[in-house]
Amino acid sequence: MLPIERLQKSNTIENLWLYILSLLKEQKIYSWEIPAMIEKTFKFKPGRITPYRVLYRLEKGGFVKSKIEGRRRVYQITERGKKELELGKDFYKKLLKGLK
C-alpha cells in the first residue's frame, strides 16, 4: 500500500465518526442515508455495515441520539457529539498547521 493510500484509509474509513457527526450537525438523518451522504459529501465510500456499527457506538457513548419517526429510526447529534466533533476538527487543524 502506498503511503498516500494508507493516509487516506486512516483518515476516512477508519474515522467514520468524524464524518457522521459532521453530517448530523447539519440535520437529522436516517441511518440508511448516511453511507450515500458520506460518498456524496466526502468523496469516499464507506463499507456497508461499518456506518451502522459506528452509529451504534456513537449512540452508546452519548454523542448521538435516535428516535423512531414513523417506522424509521432517525439520528441527531447531541451537545456531547458537537463538542467531540470540534475536538476532532481542532486536532486536524493543528496537525495541518504543523506540516510544512
C-alpha positions, 0 to 999 in steps of 0.5 A, spaced: 500 500 500 502 506 498 503 511 503 498 516 500 493 510 500 494 508 507 493 516 509 487 516 506 484 509 509 486 512 516 483 518 515 476 516 512 474 509 513 477 508 519 474 515 522 467 514 520 465 518 526 468 524 524 464 524 518 457 522 521 457 527 526 459 532 521 453 530 517 448 530 523 450 537 525 447 539 519 440 535 520 437 529 522 438 523 518 436 516 517 441 511 518 440 508 511 442 515 508 448 516 511 453 511 507 450 515 500 451 522 504 458 520 506 460 518 498 456 524 496 459 529 501 466 526 502 468 523 496 469 516 499 465 510 500 464 507 506 463 499 507 456 497 508 455 495 515 461 499 518 456 506 518 451 502 522 456 499 527 459 506 528 452 509 529 451 504 534 457 506 538 456 513 537 449 512 540 452 508 546 457 513 548 452 519 548 454 523 542 448 521 538 441 520 539 435 516 535 428 516 535 423 512 531 419 517 526 414 513 523 417 506 522 424 509 521 429 510 526 432 517 525 439 520 528 441 527 531 447 529 534 447 531 541 451 537 545 456 531 547 457 529 539 458 537 537 463 538 542 467 531 540 466 533 533 470 540 534 475 536 538 476 532 532 476 538 527 481 542 532 486 536 532 486 536 524 487 543 524 493 543 528 496 537 525 495 541 518 498 547 521 504 543 523 506 540 516 510 544 512 
